[in-house]
Amino acid sequence: MPLEDCLLTAMQNNRRRPASRYAVAMAEAQHRQALAGYWPQIGVKGGYQRMDEAPNFIFPASQMYVPPQTINVPAGTALITVPAQLVNPAAPPGATVQLPVATPEQNINVAAQQFPIPAQDIKLMDPDNFFASLNAVWLLYDGGMRKGYREQARGLVEMMKQEARRTDLEIADSVKRLYYGSVLALQLHQVGQDTLARMEATLNLTETMYKEGGGKVKKTDFLDNKVMVESLRSMVALLEKNELMAQAALANTMGLPWNSSVKPADKEMPYAPFVDRLDGLVSTAYQFNPDWGKVEAGLRAAEGAVRTVKSDFYPRLAVTGELHKWWNDYNAGISTDRNKEGWTAGFGVEIPLFSGFLTKNKVAETRARVAKIKEEQFLLKEGLGLQIKDTFLGLSAAEKSYQATLDAMKASTENRDLNTRAYQNELVETEKVIRAQLMEALMSAQHYKARYDHIALQSQLNLLVGTEVLKKIEGK
């Protein structure tokens, strides 16, 4: 697989990426929770209640006192009913007539007296009750509490986004280093195989020259060459194992199963001189480095915490309201139509007076936390610049090492070729041929390692600056 496909696969399959995305989703949900405080809080309640007995009210026994008084009855006429036979004997039995009777004016004296009133058991309602209510509370003024919570939640969202960016950058850095590490392992394995093949050819030549008895090549030369060949053979086996493990590590970083391997499509590591300036890299890092963005977001969240705590100095004002409905089969006591349904509305205010200096010290704590984050931001600024400078200087040294090891590799190749041809004509010692072949392998390995170091430092610099996968992140 080419590098771009490896990066794309890692962004799709690496499990660290979904975890960081869920952290962002959690922070965004908390931000929406903070925004919920600006809306009225409305709720509905309902239920059924069965009591073991109908509730009652006992009106206690008492005495009603009536003071003495005189009742004046004026003169008048009253109708009385008498049997009709008193007026007319011939009237049928049982008949009655009404006769007017004049009553004189009179005064009736009534003495003081007390009337006893017995205790009364009054039923209030039936034991079965159904009820429902709709209530609402709307906070009008809170002294900045909701705004502070909103700023904290927004800062947390930005912090999690920066953490997700760091995860993407780290994944890209790991894939790139392991990809070219696999290329390096492949090249070193190839160098080992080529050197082993040349050493075996030299060993065969040494054996032939020794057995033919040319005189200059001795058995000790053959045995020295034999020891070196077998030692090199074991080293090649180790290089092969390193190549396979590098491919497995690349597959693991890409999120593939443990038994998968990814072989890089490139056979050589590219080299391009680094041309950016140090001051430009540092200024870019202050814009895109996820750690720097995370600290700035944390500072905004801490300032929101200061606003939230300071709101405890101020009063809170809210509007409240309720609609209620009550169902009860009894129509007396308190179970009347007036009591069974209705509504309420009002204003509520809460004014803090004294809390034992609790709020004052909370404000002092949050302000100290803001000052602490600002100092840490200053330390991060200096440390980030120093890290970038160290990597930048490492790149300069790697470029110089690249050119030096390239020249050394070319010279060692030419030296090995000359010594091999001279050895065939018995012009040089066996030890010198072996040394020339090993030196060529060593210089080639150093050159390939210098190339890898240059690529790894560039990847590390991109991780520090925060721009390696910026396009990929924005595209998603």
RODO-2510 file (C-alpha; in nm, 4 decimals, decimal comma):
residues 476
     n   res          X          Y          Z
     1     m     0,0000     0,0000     0,0000
     2     p     0,1232     0,3536    -0,0693
     3     l     0,1529     0,6033     0,2135
     4     e    -0,1674     0,7947     0,1277
     5     d    -0,3736     0,4752     0,1374
     6     c    -0,2166     0,3819     0,4702
     7     l    -0,3082     0,7220     0,6143
     8     l    -0,6641     0,6978     0,4839
     9     t    -0,7069     0,3467     0,6232
    10     a    -0,5703     0,4545     0,9616
    11     m    -0,8128     0,7472     0,9760
    12     q    -1,0992     0,5079     0,9068
    13     n    -1,0013     0,2139     1,1287
    14     n    -0,7863     0,3360     1,4170
    15     r    -0,9914     0,3030     1,7380
    16     r    -0,8417     0,6122     1,8985
    17     r    -1,0198     0,8322     1,6475
    18     p    -1,3812     0,7308     1,7318
    19     a    -1,2995     0,7621     2,1022
    20     s    -1,1872     1,1225     2,0537
    21     r    -1,4959     1,1949     1,8424
    22     y    -1,7223     1,0664     2,1201
    23     a    -1,5424     1,2963     2,3637
    24     v    -1,6309     1,5899     2,1345
    25     a    -1,9941     1,4700     2,1184
    26     m    -2,0064     1,4544     2,4985
    27     a    -1,8725     1,8095     2,5291
    28     e    -2,1225     1,9390     2,2711
    29     a    -2,4055     1,7717     2,4626
    30     q    -2,2870     1,9441     2,7809
    31     h    -2,2880     2,2753     2,5941
    32     r    -2,6488     2,2169     2,4912
    33     q    -2,7287     2,1343     2,8531
    34     a    -2,5911     2,4754     2,9539
    35     l    -2,8069     2,6448     2,6881
    36     a    -3,1187     2,4731     2,8299
    37     g    -3,1078     2,7129     3,1254
    38     y    -3,2251     2,9987     2,9008
    39     w    -3,5565     2,8245     2,8287
    40     p    -3,8619     2,7900     3,0551
    41     q    -3,8695     2,4637     3,2458
    42     i    -4,2143     2,3061     3,1934
    43     g    -4,3323     1,9835     3,3494
    44     v    -4,6481     1,7768     3,3782
    45     k    -4,7339     1,5666     3,6808
    46     g    -5,0206     1,3268     3,7344
    47     g    -5,1147     1,0395     3,9572
    48     y    -5,3679     0,8348     4,1485
    49     q    -5,3907     0,8076     4,5251
    50     r    -5,5944     0,5684     4,7396
    51     m    -5,6263     0,6379     5,1118
    52     d    -5,7292     0,3750     5,3657
    53     e    -6,0095     0,6038     5,4924
    54     a    -6,1770     0,9193     5,3818
    55     p    -6,0109     1,2131     5,5607
    56     n    -6,2295     1,4045     5,8052
    57     f    -6,2402     1,7112     6,0244
    58     i    -6,3798     1,7036     6,3811
    59     f    -6,5591     2,0225     6,4748
    60     p    -6,5298     2,0142     6,8575
    61     a    -6,8297     2,0424     7,0924
    62     s    -6,9027     2,3944     7,2208
    63     q    -7,1563     2,6125     7,4076
    64     m    -7,3396     2,9012     7,2467
    65     y    -7,4224     3,1744     7,5040
    66     v    -7,7403     3,3861     7,4507
    67     p    -7,7527     3,7026     7,6700
    68     p    -8,0790     3,8172     7,8426
    69     q    -8,2993     4,0360     7,6274
    70     t    -8,6507     4,1838     7,5963
    71     i    -8,8537     4,1080     7,2892
    72     n    -9,1128     4,3722     7,1910
    73     v    -9,4194     4,2409     7,0100
    74     p    -9,6355     4,5195     6,8562
    75     a   -10,0167     4,5053     6,8422
    76     g   -10,1610     4,3266     6,5469
    77     t   -10,4070     4,0737     6,4100
    78     a   -10,3534     3,7018     6,3915
    79     l   -10,5575     3,4342     6,2139
    80     i   -10,6586     3,1315     6,4186
    81     t   -10,8142     2,8124     6,2952
    82     v   -11,1204     2,6765     6,4881
    83     p   -11,3718     2,4001     6,4191
    84     a   -11,6518     2,5244     6,1958
    85     q   -11,9226     2,3806     6,4307
    86     l   -11,8332     2,6513     6,6905
    87     v   -11,9588     2,9117     6,4491
    88     n   -12,2146     2,7062     6,2561
    89     p   -12,3486     2,3949     6,4295
    90     a   -12,4780     2,2702     6,0997
    91     a   -12,1250     2,2545     5,9600
    92     p   -12,0025     1,9032     5,8741
    93     p   -11,7749     1,7388     6,1279
    94     g   -11,4073     1,8085     6,0834
    95     a   -11,4570     2,1386     5,8982
    96     t   -11,2508     2,4396     6,0148
    97     v   -11,2665     2,8134     5,9688
    98     q   -11,0153     3,0920     6,0257
    99     l   -11,1101     3,3846     6,2453
   100     p   -10,9119     3,7099     6,2891
   101     v   -10,8076     3,7828     6,6486
   102     a   -10,6625     4,1144     6,7627
   103     t   -10,3377     4,0874     6,9708
   104     p   -10,2317     4,3697     7,2042
   105     e    -9,8757     4,5134     7,2197
   106     q    -9,6613     4,3295     7,4697
   107     n    -9,2959     4,2858     7,5903
   108     i    -9,1473     3,9413     7,6466
   109     n    -8,8469     3,9119     7,8773
   110     v    -8,6058     3,6251     7,7951
   111     a    -8,3443     3,5208     8,0515
   112     a    -7,9792     3,4472     7,9650
   113     q    -7,9175     3,0913     7,8547
   114     q    -7,6573     2,8577     7,6868
   115     f    -7,7248     2,6201     7,4010
   116     p    -7,4891     2,3129     7,3785
   117     i    -7,3487     2,2297     7,0284
   118     p    -7,2298     1,8668     7,0016
   119     a    -6,9087     1,7643     6,8224
   120     q    -6,9446     1,7154     6,4460
   121     d    -6,7521     1,4661     6,2231
   122     i    -6,7163     1,6313     5,8822
   123     k    -6,5992     1,4285     5,5791
   124     l    -6,3534     1,6180     5,3595
   125     m    -6,3195     1,3995     5,0463
   126     d    -6,3379     1,0468     4,9073
   127     p    -6,0356     0,8218     4,9585
   128     d    -5,9842     0,7844     4,5791
   129     n    -5,8086     1,0805     4,4157
   130     f    -5,6852     1,1545     4,0639
   131     f    -5,4738     1,4651     4,0076
   132     a    -5,2779     1,6345     3,7279
   133     s    -5,0801     1,9577     3,7082
   134     l    -4,8791     2,1607     3,4578
   135     n    -4,6059     2,3770     3,6116
   136     a    -4,3524     2,6161     3,4594
   137     v    -4,0496     2,8089     3,5885
   138     w    -3,8620     3,0682     3,3843
   139     l    -3,5424     3,2174     3,5231
   140     l    -3,5297     3,5823     3,4217
   141     y    -3,2119     3,7043     3,5933
   142     d    -2,9280     3,5012     3,7455
   143     g    -2,6353     3,7406     3,7781
   144     g    -2,4392     3,5757     3,4934
   145     m    -2,4618     3,2156     3,6144
   146     r    -2,5967     3,0714     3,2880
   147     k    -2,3518     3,2703     3,0765
   148     g    -2,0646     3,1381     3,2866
   149     y    -2,1820     2,7791     3,2448
   150     r    -2,2183     2,8372     2,8722
   151     e    -1,8620     2,9696     2,8451
   152     q    -1,7299     2,6724     3,0418
   153     a    -1,9140     2,4248     2,8189
   154     r    -1,8009     2,6028     2,5023
   155     g    -1,4416     2,5950     2,6249
   156     l    -1,4742     2,2223     2,6947
   157     v    -1,6037     2,1631     2,3413
   158     e    -1,3041     2,3438     2,1959
   159     m    -1,0669     2,1512     2,4228
   160     m    -1,2101     1,8188     2,3058
   161     k    -1,1875     1,9300     1,9433
   162     q    -0,8216     2,0141     1,9928
   163     e    -0,7707     1,6766     2,1603
   164     a    -0,9326     1,5095     1,8589
   165     r    -0,6986     1,7060     1,6292
   166     r    -0,4023     1,5889     1,8360
   167     t    -0,5222     1,2299     1,7972
   168     d    -0,5391     1,2714     1,4187
   169     l    -0,1942     1,4279     1,4115
   170     e    -0,0471     1,1515     1,6270
   171     i    -0,2044     0,8821     1,4094
   172     a    -0,0637     1,0456     1,0945
   173     d     0,2795     1,0809     1,2571
   174     s     0,2803     0,7162     1,3713
   175     v     0,1711     0,5852     1,0310
   176     k     0,4292     0,7919     0,8470
   177     r     0,7159     0,6904     1,0746
   178     l     0,6164     0,3224     1,0730
   179     y     0,5638     0,3286     0,6962
   180     y     0,9123     0,4585     0,6273
   181     g     1,0428     0,2433     0,9118
   182     s     0,9134    -0,0541     0,7137
   183     v     1,0895     0,0828     0,4041
   184     l     1,4084     0,1193     0,6107
   185     a     1,3733    -0,2376     0,7400
   186     l     1,3232    -0,3574     0,3824
   187     q     1,6337    -0,1731     0,2615
   188     l     1,8469    -0,2966     0,5509
   189     h     1,7291    -0,6512     0,4862
   190     q     1,8198    -0,6095     0,1205
   191     v     2,1620    -0,4695     0,2143
   192     g     2,2148    -0,7688     0,4391
   193     q     2,1151    -1,0126     0,1666
   194     d     2,3372    -0,8421    -0,0916
   195     t     2,6325    -0,8328     0,1461
   196     l     2,5780    -1,1974     0,2389
   197     a     2,5664    -1,2941    -0,1282
   198     r     2,8932    -1,1076    -0,1968
   199     m     3,0548    -1,2549     0,1112
   200     e     2,9518    -1,6057     0,0033
   201     a     3,1007    -1,5407    -0,3396
   202     t     3,4193    -1,4207    -0,1734
   203     l     3,4154    -1,7289     0,0480
   204     n     3,3888    -1,9553    -0,2574
   205     l     3,6703    -1,7655    -0,4235
   206     t     3,8824    -1,7909    -0,1086
   207     e     3,8169    -2,1643    -0,0868
   208     t     3,9163    -2,2117    -0,4500
   209     m     4,2334    -2,0053    -0,4099
   210     y     4,3212    -2,1862    -0,0885
   211     k     4,2699    -2,5352    -0,2329
   212     e     4,4535    -2,4557    -0,5521
   213     g     4,7464    -2,3558    -0,3357
   214     g     4,8251    -2,0179    -0,4781
   215     g     5,0379    -1,9519    -0,1749
   216     k     4,8991    -1,6123    -0,0682
   217     v     4,5583    -1,7299     0,0575
   218     k     4,5828    -1,9578     0,3576
   219     k     4,3422    -2,1793     0,5434
   220     t     4,3167    -1,9234     0,8224
   221     d     4,1909    -1,6690     0,5688
   222     f     3,9278    -1,9172     0,4599
   223     l     3,8208    -1,9861     0,8175
   224     d     3,8048    -1,6138     0,9042
   225     n     3,5894    -1,5573     0,5984
   226     k     3,3714    -1,8553     0,6939
   227     v     3,3099    -1,7187     1,0464
   228     m     3,2190    -1,3794     0,9070
   229     v     2,9751    -1,5281     0,6518
   230     e     2,7905    -1,7348     0,9107
   231     s     2,7745    -1,4416     1,1528
   232     l     2,6343    -1,2280     0,8761
   233     r     2,3810    -1,4992     0,7935
   234     s     2,2394    -1,4805     1,1488
   235     m     2,2237    -1,1009     1,1231
   236     v     2,0274    -1,1268     0,7988
   237     a     1,7749    -1,3548     0,9730
   238     l     1,7308    -1,0887     1,2412
   239     l     1,6871    -0,8196     0,9751
   240     e     1,4171    -1,0322     0,8116
   241     k     1,2341    -1,0596     1,1430
   242     n     1,2607    -0,6818     1,1910
   243     e     1,1120    -0,6241     0,8464
   244     l     0,8110    -0,8478     0,9203
   245     m     0,7518    -0,6896     1,2620
   246     a     0,7704    -0,3399     1,1120
   247     q     0,4998    -0,4364     0,8614
   248     a     0,2848    -0,5843     1,1424
   249     a     0,3315    -0,2691     1,3534
   250     l     0,2229    -0,0561     1,0570
   251     a    -0,0915    -0,2674     1,0148
   252     n    -0,1684    -0,2404     1,3876
   253     t    -0,1383     0,1387     1,3799
   254     m    -0,3755     0,1436     1,0835
   255     g    -0,6373    -0,0378     1,2935
   256     l    -0,6060    -0,3743     1,1179
   257     p    -0,6135    -0,7116     1,3021
   258     w    -0,3012    -0,8417     1,4764
   259     n    -0,2440    -1,1092     1,2128
   260     s    -0,2356    -0,8553     0,9274
   261     s     0,0725    -0,7063     0,7654
   262     v     0,1106    -0,4097     0,5338
   263     k     0,4014    -0,3947     0,2950
   264     p     0,4890    -0,0409     0,1820
   265     a     0,4658     0,0212    -0,1911
   266     d     0,7755     0,2442    -0,1860
   267     k     1,1101     0,0729    -0,2147
   268     e     1,3155     0,3791    -0,1288
   269     m     1,2690     0,6727     0,1060
   270     p     1,2270     1,0114    -0,0586
   271     y     1,4479     1,3023     0,0314
   272     a     1,3623     1,6700    -0,0028
   273     p     1,5519     1,9508     0,1733
   274     f     1,3515     2,1384     0,4349
   275     v     1,3144     2,5046     0,3365
   276     d     1,0830     2,6585     0,6021
   277     r     1,2152     2,9225     0,8407
   278     l     1,2254     2,8706     1,2168
   279     d     1,0322     3,1854     1,3131
   280     g     0,7595     3,1031     1,0606
   281     l     0,7234     2,7527     1,2038
   282     v     0,6899     2,8863     1,5584
   283     s     0,4260     3,1435     1,4628
   284     t     0,2336     2,8763     1,2714
   285     a     0,2469     2,6474     1,5745
   286     y     0,0726     2,9141     1,7855
   287     q    -0,2162     2,8974     1,5381
   288     f    -0,2468     2,5241     1,4749
   289     n    -0,0746     2,3318     1,7557
   290     p    -0,3498     2,1390     1,9399
   291     d    -0,1833     2,1777     2,2795
   292     w    -0,1746     2,5546     2,2364
   293     g    -0,5392     2,5595     2,1253
   294     k    -0,6345     2,3382     2,4177
   295     v    -0,4730     2,5748     2,6683
   296     e    -0,6502     2,8745     2,5141
   297     a    -0,9847     2,6913     2,5318
   298     g    -0,9146     2,5942     2,8930
   299     l    -0,8432     2,9592     2,9725
   300     r    -1,1813     3,0629     2,8299
   301     a    -1,3521     2,7879     3,0310
   302     a    -1,1779     2,9030     3,3501
   303     e    -1,2909     3,2624     3,2882
   304     g    -1,6455     3,1297     3,2503
   305     a    -1,6078     2,9571     3,5883
   306     v    -1,5165     3,2949     3,7417
   307     r    -1,8354     3,4452     3,5971
   308     t    -2,0441     3,1550     3,7304
   309     v    -1,9070     3,1848     4,0834
   310     k    -1,9468     3,5654     4,0880
   311     s    -2,3182     3,5226     4,0095
   312     d    -2,3659     3,4112     4,3719
   313     f    -2,3257     3,7771     4,4732
   314     y    -2,6397     3,8757     4,2791
   315     p    -3,0097     3,7971     4,3248
   316     r    -3,2061     3,5574     4,1072
   317     l    -3,5490     3,6333     3,9684
   318     a    -3,7903     3,3800     3,8194
   319     v    -4,1505     3,3589     3,6972
   320     t    -4,3570     3,0622     3,8116
   321     g    -4,6968     2,9276     3,7081
   322     e    -4,9130     2,6197     3,7532
   323     l    -5,2358     2,4693     3,6208
   324     h    -5,3967     2,1956     3,8303
   325     k    -5,6921     1,9600     3,8059
   326     w    -5,8305     1,7254     4,0753
   327     w    -6,0844     1,4496     4,0380
   328     n    -6,2806     1,3337     4,3491
   329     d    -6,6330     1,1917     4,3600
   330     y    -6,7213     1,3753     4,6837
   331     n    -6,8822     1,7193     4,6408
   332     a    -6,8581     1,8550     4,9958
   333     g    -6,5834     1,9218     5,2477
   334     i    -6,2806     2,0494     5,0588
   335     s    -6,3778     1,8553     4,7460
   336     t    -6,5651     2,1414     4,5850
   337     d    -6,5677     2,2645     4,2256
   338     r    -6,3672     2,5700     4,3297
   339     n    -6,0913     2,3589     4,4787
   340     k    -6,0838     2,0922     4,2092
   341     e    -5,9268     2,3089     3,9378
   342     g    -5,7454     2,6375     3,9052
   343     w    -5,4162     2,8085     3,8301
   344     t    -5,1435     3,0074     4,0032
   345     a    -4,8854     3,2580     3,8759
   346     g    -4,6191     3,4515     4,0549
   347     f    -4,2692     3,5937     4,0772
   348     g    -3,9934     3,4559     4,2947
   349     v    -3,6713     3,6252     4,4033
   350     e    -3,3716     3,4877     4,5916
   351     i    -3,1311     3,7399     4,7429
   352     p    -2,8032     3,6202     4,9002
   353     l    -2,7191     3,8157     5,2140
   354     f    -2,4316     3,6387     5,3900
   355     s    -2,2573     3,3055     5,3268
   356     g    -1,9615     3,3224     5,5599
   357     f    -1,7358     3,4637     5,2815
   358     l    -1,7898     3,1415     5,0833
   359     t    -1,8565     3,3155     4,7517
   360     k    -1,5663     3,5541     4,7972
   361     n    -1,3219     3,2686     4,8439
   362     k    -1,4720     3,0737     4,5532
   363     v    -1,4068     3,3760     4,3305
   364     a    -1,0506     3,3983     4,4622
   365     e    -0,9977     3,0300     4,3840
   366     t    -1,1253     3,0533     4,0259
   367     r    -0,9224     3,3691     3,9594
   368     a    -0,6120     3,1939     4,0861
   369     r    -0,6888     2,9048     3,8495
   370     v    -0,7100     3,1512     3,5581
   371     a    -0,3737     3,3023     3,6585
   372     k    -0,2235     2,9528     3,6834
   373     i    -0,3410     2,8630     3,3313
   374     k    -0,1961     3,1879     3,1969
   375     e     0,1422     3,1052     3,3477
   376     e     0,1225     2,7528     3,2058
   377     q     0,0392     2,9066     2,8696
   378     f     0,3562     3,1145     2,8906
   379     l     0,5584     2,8027     2,9763
   380     l     0,3980     2,6152     2,6862
   381     k     0,4805     2,9025     2,4522
   382     e     0,8475     2,8920     2,5434
   383     g     0,8599     2,5121     2,5528
   384     l     0,6871     2,4800     2,2158
   385     g     0,9324     2,7194     2,0579
   386     l     1,2229     2,5290     2,2097
   387     q     1,0920     2,1931     2,0850
   388     i     1,0481     2,3293     1,7343
   389     k     1,3967     2,4796     1,7437
   390     d     1,5465     2,1471     1,8552
   391     t     1,3676     1,9592     1,5760
   392     f     1,4621     2,2271     1,3232
   393     l     1,8297     2,2010     1,4182
   394     g     1,7988     1,8227     1,4038
   395     l     1,6716     1,8535     1,0472
   396     s     1,9698     2,0701     0,9537
   397     a     2,2057     1,8125     1,1028
   398     a     2,0175     1,5292     0,9264
   399     e     2,0565     1,7054     0,5894
   400     k     2,4313     1,7372     0,6443
   401     s     2,4485     1,3742     0,7542
   402     y     2,2530     1,2743     0,4443
   403     q     2,5077     1,4232     0,2104
   404     a     2,8059     1,2909     0,4092
   405     t     2,6692     0,9353     0,4318
   406     l     2,5756     0,9448     0,0625
   407     d     2,9327     1,0301    -0,0308
   408     a     3,0651     0,7674     0,2082
   409     m     2,8311     0,5036     0,0626
   410     k     2,9444     0,5795    -0,2920
   411     a     3,3107     0,5690    -0,1885
   412     s     3,2619     0,2428     0,0015
   413     t     3,0912     0,0855    -0,3000
   414     e     3,3768     0,1858    -0,5259
   415     n     3,6299     0,0674    -0,2671
   416     r     3,4579    -0,2707    -0,2383
   417     d     3,4539    -0,3133    -0,6145
   418     l     3,8249    -0,2315    -0,6470
   419     n     3,9231    -0,4594    -0,3609
   420     t     3,7163    -0,7457    -0,4997
   421     r     3,8806    -0,7237    -0,8401
   422     a     4,2230    -0,6908    -0,6820
   423     y     4,1562    -0,9941    -0,4630
   424     q     4,0708    -1,2001    -0,7679
   425     n     4,4204    -1,1254    -0,8898
   426     e     4,5683    -1,1921    -0,5455
   427     l     4,6768    -0,8321    -0,5081
   428     v     4,5175    -0,7642    -0,1657
   429     e     4,4678    -0,9594     0,1543
   430     t     4,1458    -1,1467     0,2318
   431     e     4,0908    -0,9362     0,5449
   432     k     4,0900    -0,6177     0,3406
   433     v     3,8244    -0,7524     0,1018
   434     i     3,6027    -0,8585     0,3911
   435     r     3,6509    -0,5201     0,5580
   436     a     3,5611    -0,3382     0,2344
   437     q     3,2410    -0,5411     0,1941
   438     l     3,1379    -0,4842     0,5561
   439     m     3,2198    -0,1148     0,5294
   440     e     2,9960    -0,0851     0,2240
   441     a     2,7080    -0,2479     0,4159
   442     l     2,7695    -0,0221     0,7162
   443     m     2,7810     0,2978     0,5087
   444     s     2,4665     0,1964     0,3195
   445     a     2,2841     0,1298     0,6462
   446     q     2,4000     0,4642     0,7872
   447     h     2,2824     0,6448     0,4773
   448     y     1,9399     0,4821     0,4823
   449     k     1,9142     0,5565     0,8540
   450     a     2,0018     0,9217     0,7863
   451     r     1,7220     0,9363     0,5287
   452     y     1,4772     0,7854     0,7762
   453     d     1,5838     1,0280     1,0497
   454     h     1,5221     1,3187     0,8136
   455     i     1,1704     1,1956     0,7351
   456     a     1,0978     1,1180     1,1026
   457     l     1,2090     1,4681     1,2086
   458     q     0,9888     1,6242     0,9423
   459     s     0,6960     1,4177     1,0719
   460     q     0,7717     1,5242     1,4288
   461     l     0,7883     1,8869     1,3210
   462     n     0,4517     1,8558     1,1494
   463     l     0,3130     1,7082     1,4719
   464     l     0,4438     2,0031     1,6734
   465     v     0,3231     2,2648     1,4261
   466     g    -0,0128     2,0903     1,3792
   467     t    -0,0547     2,1149     1,0023
   468     e     0,0210     1,7636     0,8769
   469     v    -0,3398     1,6408     0,8459
   470     l    -0,5115     1,9788     0,8529
   471     k    -0,6639     1,9297     0,5075
   472     k    -0,7862     1,5816     0,5952
   473     i    -0,9429     1,7076     0,9169
   474     e    -1,1157     1,9967     0,7446
   475     g    -1,2383     1,7623     0,4703
   476     k    -1,4159     1,5455     0,7262
***
